[in-house]
Amino acid sequence: MPNQWTMNEETDPTRAKARKFGLYGLLEHWNEVKSNPWVSLLIEWEESERRNRSMQRRIHSARIGKFKPMADYDWSWPKEIDREQIEEFFDLKWVQEGQNLILLGPNGIGKTMIAQNLAHEAVLRGFTVRFTSASNMLNELVALDGPASLRRRLSQYCNPQLLCIDEVGYLSYDNRHADLLFEVISQRYGKCSILITTNKTFQQWNEVFPSAACLVTLVDRLIHHAEIAKIDGPSYRRKEAEEQAARKAQERSGRRRKRKASEPPNESSTP
C-alpha cells in the first residue's frame, strides 16, 4: 500500500522531482513553500542544469574531440559519395539495431569528420559512445600488464553502445595488436555497434595486420552486420592547404604593393 509521501508525489510532479534531485531541505518545508512560484522555477533550474551537466559529461567521456559540423562538409568535392546514404546514417537506426558501419576512402576525404558528427549525434540521442583512433586503442591495450587491468580497459571499449575506431590502415600492427582488435570486435559482435574509418579495402587489411591468424575471422565478424560507405576523391585537406597558401601569398603581395605605394618617389639629385 503506498505511503503518504508516495501518494502526495503522485499528485504533485514538482514534489516528485524535488525528491528525485535530493532536495530534502525543501521537502521538509514543502507545505510552507509549495505555493511560492520560485519553487517550480528552482526545480526547473535544477533539472535543466543536471541535464546539461549530464550531456557535457557524456560528450567528454566519448572523447570525440573538436570537429567541423556536417553543414561545413563540401559534398561536391568527393568524386564518389552517396550523400543520401551518409545522411541516412544520422537516423542512427544502425546503432539501435547493433549494426556496424564502415567508412572507406583515401586520406583527407572527410571520413573522420563524418564519424565525429555521427558519434556526437549518438551522444545527443542518449547513446553511450567512445571515439578513439586505432593506434591509441591498440597501443594502450598492448601496454597493459596483467589480465585484470586488460579486462578493465577492454570494458571501456566493449561496453559503449557505439565504438568509433578511426584510421584503421594508416599504420601496421603485429599479431598481438590484431588479437586485441579481434577481442574487441568479438565481445561487441551482434550486440553493440562499431564505426570504423579506413583507407584500405578489407582485401588490403593483410598489410595492416601481416601474418595475423585471426584476420579472416576478425573481418568476417566485423562486416557480418555492417554497411559500407565508400568515399573517393582527392584529399580535401590538401585542397584547403593549397587554398590557404594561395591566400597568404596574395595577402603578402598586397602588403608589398601597399608598402611600395606609400614610399616616397626616388628623386635623383641635380648635379
Secondary structure, DSSP 8 states (H G I E B T S, - for coil): ---HHHHHHHH-HHHHHHHHTT-HHHHHTHHHHTTSHHHHHHHHHHHHHHHHHHHHHHHHHHT--S---GGG--TTS-SB--HHHHHHHTT-HHHHTT-EEEEE--TTSSHHHHHHHHHHHHHHTT--EEEEEHHHHHHHHHT--SHHHHHHHHHHHHSSSEEEEEEETSS---HHHHHHHHHHHHHHTTTSEEEEEESS-GGGHHHHSTT-TTHHHHHHHHHHTEEEEE-BSS-HHHHHHHHHHHHHHHHHHHHHHHHHHHS--------
